[in-house]
């Protein structure tokens, strides 16, 4: 991984990392190559996701012997399904058990691949009519409430591809609406979760009490913390194409101007092998071996 990036939220695919671990400084050519492999500024979720794919493809071929040649210990799982399979389609919206949901989701996920930022975090505050984004960047935007019906206008979650509507029972009506009895739902929908109600003066009241409160209180307020991950959309074939255009200088730095083993084998695999697993595998091994050299490995 060679990263000191701290895991974000419930970042999937975490593997054991010794507490004393510290990343090494990479030369410019390896930084450029890693930006193609992981994105320009990857978060921990993207690093975990792509590494699961890369290590999975290496362990699926005889090229895995090159991995254990450096160190026979394997301290990570080489199965990709646990990481890529648990991701977390934010477009899947799970209502709570206690009646209608307070948030509804619109839009589709933006591709996080170029920047490598999968984790998104926002705080939505009805009182101040603001959305504060904590990740992948920090920003504050404002929105207006729609007083004509029970749904707000779509509130954008900047950069994610999504927006939300907030359901306000009884807003804009004289007689209110019929809603099931029960606790006000907090919005724990999935893991990672989407839309958790974290603060409201009416939290824990019944729906009928909440309905009445909204009708009587024009300054009704509530705050949600919204977190999710956007799944990468580039497949390994697309990444392999990006690696074909890293430039001659970077290629020479990676494989060497005078090919010696094992870089001669890695270069032949990358440039000449017709199968993706071997071609991409050769490139990945060259990156692994060059990084290992920086650690003082043989």
N, C-alpha and C positions, 0 to 999 in steps of 0.2 A: 504493500500500500504506500509506503514511504510518505506518510502524512501525519501531521499533528492536529488535523481537523477534529473537533469534538463532535461526537454523535449528536444529531439533531432530533429532538423529540423522541419518538419511538422508532428510530432509524432501524429498518429491517436488515437482517443479514449480518449482524455484529459477530465478529470472531474474536477469539482470545488475543489480546495484545499485552505483552509484558508491561507493567506499570513504569518501568524505567526506560521504555522505548522512546527514542527521539529520532525524527526524520533527518536524513542527510541532505546537504545542499546539492541540488542537481545542476549539472551544466546546462547551458542554454538549449542545446540540441535535445536533451532529454525532456526538458520542460515543454518544448514545442511538440515533441512526440506525445507526451502525456495529455496535452490539450486536445489532441485528436482522439486519444483513447477514452478520456473521461469528461471532456468539456473544458472550457476556458478557466472556470473557477469552481470546480466540483465540490459539492457538500458531501458529508459522510454517507448519506443514502446513495448517491450516485457512485461513489467509490465502491461501496459494498455490492451494489447491483452489477456493475460492470466487472468487478473482480470475480464475482460468482460465475458470470458468463465465461470470462477468459480462462479461469482455472478449470472450469468444467470442460471446455473444449480441449485443453491440454491433457487432462486426465482421461479423456475419451479416446486418445490416440497413444501409440507407442512413444510419443514425444515426452510422456510423463517421466521417462527415465532421466531426462536432462534436469528435471526438477529435483529429484531425489539424489542426483549426483552432487548437488551443492550441499544438501543436508537431508539425510534419510528420514528425519522426523517430519510428520505432517500434523500440524497443530490446528488445522482448519478442516471443515467438512468440504468434500469435493463434489457434493451434490447441489446442483443449482436450483432444484425445485423449491427448496425451503425458502429461498430468497425471492426469486422471480415469481414463484407461485403465490406468495402471501401478499403480493402487491396488488391490493389496496387501490381498487378502482374508485376514485372519488365520485364518479358519476353514479355509482350504486348508492342509493339513498335509503337508509333503514329507519322507518318511523319507530318511535318508542312505544311502550305498551300502554301508555296512559292517555291515549286520545290523539287529536291532530297534532302534527309537528308544528313547531314555531318557525322553522326555516325551510325554505324550498330552494332547490339548486337548479341553476340554469347554465347553459353553455356546454363547452367541451374542453378537455385539458389542453393547455398549450404544451408544445414539445419542449422538454427541458434539456435536450441533448447538447445543443451548442454551448450553453453556459455551464451545464452540469449541475444545475440547481433543481433538485426534485422536491425539497421540503418547503412548504408554504405555511405561513402563520399570520393570522390577522386577529385584531380585536375590534368587534363591531359594537358601538355604543349608541343606543337610541337617544339618550338624553342629549349628548353633544352632537349627534348626527355625524359621527366620524367613523372612518375605518382606518385603523392604525396597522400598518404592515410591519411585522418584525423580521420576516424572512421571506424570500432571499435577500431583500434589501429593506431599508427602513424608510417609510413614507407615511404621510397622513393625507387622506382625502375626505371630502364631505359629501353628503347626500341629502336629498329632501324626502320627507315623508309624504305619501299620498293619502290625503284625508277623505277621499271619495269612496273608498271601499276597504276591505279587510286586508289587502295586500299592499305592501310598499311597492314603489317602483323598483325595478332591478337595481341592486347595489353592487357595483363592480368590485371584485377582488383582484386588484391590479396585478397584471402580469401572469395570472394563473390560467386565463381563459374562461373563468367562471364568474358568475354573479349570483346573488341570493335575493330572494324575496323574504320579507318578514311577515308572518301572519299575526294580525292584531285582532283577536276575537271581538266583534261588536263595534269596531271602529267604523265611523261613518254611517251608522245605522241608529234608529231610534229604539227599536225593539230588541236589538242584540241578536245573537245567533244561538242555536242549540248546539252544545258541545258536550261530550261525555264527561261524567264526573271522574275525579281522580287527581293525582298529584300533577303539578305543572311539570311537563317533561323536561329533563335536563339536556336531552339531545345526545346521549352516548350511542352512536349509531354503529360504528364498526371500529376495528383496530387496524391502523390508526383511525381515530375518531374524526367525525366531521360535525362541527357546530355544537359545542357544549355550552349551555347556558351557565355562566359562572357567577352572575350577580343580578339580582332583581329584588326590588322591595316586596314583590309578591311571590318570591320563590317559596314553594312548599304549600301554597294555598290550593284550594280546589279550583277546578276550571270555572265553576259558576261564580266563585268569589273573584277570580281573575277577570272574568268577563265584566262583572259589575264595576270592578276597580278601574278598568280601562275606560268604560263609559263615563265614569265620574271624574276621571283624572286626565286632563288634556296633556299633562306633562309626564305621562307614563314612560318609564325608562327601564331598560334592561341592557345587559352587556353579555356578549357572547365571545368566547375564544374559539376560533375556527382554525383547525390544523388539518393538513392532508399532504399527500405526496402525489406528484404527477409522474406517471410511468414513462420511462424513456420510449421513444418512438422509432429511433434508428435501429435497424437490425445489424448483425455483425457483418453482413455483406456490404452495407453502406459504410461502415467504419473501415473495412478493408480497402474500399475505394479511396477513402480519405488518406489512408496510409500510403497509397501509391503516389501521392503528390506532396510528400514532405520536403522535397528538394534534394538536390545532389549533395549539398554540404551536410545535411542531416543524415542522409543515407550513409555517406562515407564515415561520418563520426560514429554511427551505430554499428556498422558491419566492418569498418576498416577499409583503408585504401588498398592494402595488401591483405587479401583474405587468408586468415589462419583459422584453424579449428578452435572452438566449435562454430565460430562466426561464419566460416565458409559454408558449413551445413545449413545454418540458419538463413543465410542469404539465398542459397540455392532453393530452399523450401519457399521462401517468400516470393522470389521472383519467378520461379519456374514450376512449382507444383500446381496442378490443375484443381486440387480440392481445397476448399476454404479452410477446413480444419487444420491442414498442414501448412498452407501458405500463411494464414494468420498466426498459427502456432509458432512458425519460425521467427516471425517478427516479434511476438511476445517474449519468446525465449531470449532473443537478443537484448531486449529491454531489461529483462530480469537479470541477465548475466552482467550487463553494464552497470546496473544499479548495485549488484552484489560486489563488483569491483570497488565501488566507492566505499563500501563497508570494510574493505580490506580482504574480501574473499578471493580465493584462487580462481 
